[in-house]
Amino acid sequence: MPKSEKSAASEPSPSRDFLLQRTGRLSQVGGITPFTHAEGKAKGVSTLRVRTAAGLELWVTPDRGMDIYEASFRGKSLCWHSPAGMVHPAYFSNRGLEWLKNFFGGLLTTCGLSTAGAPSEDAGESLGLHGPISNIPSEHVTWSEDWHGDDCLFTITGKVREASVHGPNLLLQRTVTTSLKSTSFSIRDVVENQGPKPSPVMMLYHFNFGFPLLTERSRVYAPSLSQEPATDHAAKSKAQWDGFEAPIQGTDERVYFHQMKPDDKGRVTVVLVSDTQQPDFAIALNYDAAAMPEFTQWKMTGTNHFVLGLEPGNCRSLGRAAERTRGTLQTLAPGERTEFNIELRVLSGVDEVAEAIQST
């Protein structure tokens, strides 16, 4: 179960009975609420709004591959919304870079399943940017609010299938979990090859952090053993990979591929501190390094595009042809499964932030 927030006064959190005596419904303090977008290119997109009593809010979007659009903590957004905003998957095109027209940013856009990263030509296929999974509507979507002692567990599950005739038949089952008293949530993804032949499987978790969490005084803390720039432009400021500056008109993106050192449990923790001059607000991203040996950092500090991508995955963002050339392209045999586990936690208070930095 996700970790509960410690109160500022170190007081015990309210019991179930205490809350039920003082509320008419759980929705008064938190829970899961379904809604559908009503206008523009977002019209018809189903969304599940998740609220915790500790101040965390998530918008899980079953019609967009079970990805997470809005995420906030105590009214402050944690993520970046692209100029495209929420777009219905009916507008999706997988040609070249046209994926960007549907890229809402949000807290999480999943890239995959049979390809991720840059467009490429591989095994006779013309592959567009980042694959289709974030634009495929989910099936068998369920959600629940279940009391476990004095906390209430919130769980959302859904299945997303990437399939075509004579092509891949990959099924992603995603489970998003948090709780009433939590400032964190977890994602458990299981990908199964239900086709008759081996299939490439590429998973890149495109987490997008933005203002007011991301500022010109932000800093990234990570157990990074090396940073490989993707371009000459990125190489020029490699030494400043972990720092930021105010938005700059017309600047280009900088991408770095990190080699991370796992802890003794085989996991990696990356911390983004909002303001190093007042280090009391941050996020900690924790993931399984065995399943996700690659880590891509997308640093984009332009005006209108002030965003940091922290992207664990089983591949880099260079495309499937590049993975095959590197000898790192992963495949699943028919009937084979692979699992990915990630936790994201909001950190509030100087002591909590300092403790998380120490754990990197």
C-alpha angles and dihedrals in degrees: 000000000000116000118267121232119256112233119240092244093044089241120156112264117250117278124237091255092050091054096043091051091056102040137059094213136004088247088074090074104019147318143120122307123183121215140160127226111247110201149026122015088329093062112130098014109138117221137183114213112208120195128181126198088236090067104263118134128184132180109209112194115207091182089058102053095282089291124152119247111174122028125172141163120214090339097312116115116236096193147055123251113208121226087255092060120185110350128184112244090238087080093055122124123180096200116122111304097344089110084081091069088066097037104119093177098210122152094301134018111174117218118205157358107182094002137019136172129029123008113269146162110245133164091347094309129117104220125197129213117301099343130261105279098101089056098049117099115236128241133210091024114181135169134188144184110208128174116230106183108304096343129072118223117219114203131178122184133179142158124231121190128201106193143146138168109278087001138088123316104196124162122201118197111193127191120189114193135184135138142229094261098038135112091190141060136197134216122207115187125185117188118194129187104225093171129101097248139042114283134196113247121200123175123182118172105212102200110182119200122190147162133348089026090042115058139158086264095053124120136193120223116195140149089248114165094182140001120211114196115223094210141021088251091057091046092060091067100029091126089060096050091121098048137068144210137200115289113285123208112244099000120153128235121266119211126191129185111214131203103212127201111226121219124242089280092056094252134121126218122200119186127199111197114201099211123008090198089059105022099187102108125058147128127236120208114199125184146163108266096198092061093037109036093161129072124190123193117202109194112187116167102167127126111274086011102064100148144131120213116203105186125180115184148137089261142032125251096256097096138256097288090056092050091051091049091049090051091238101107108127122215136191122218118224108289093011122132135200128192134213126193127191135168127194120194130186112223120211124183134029095266095050092048093048091050091052092049089053090054094058 
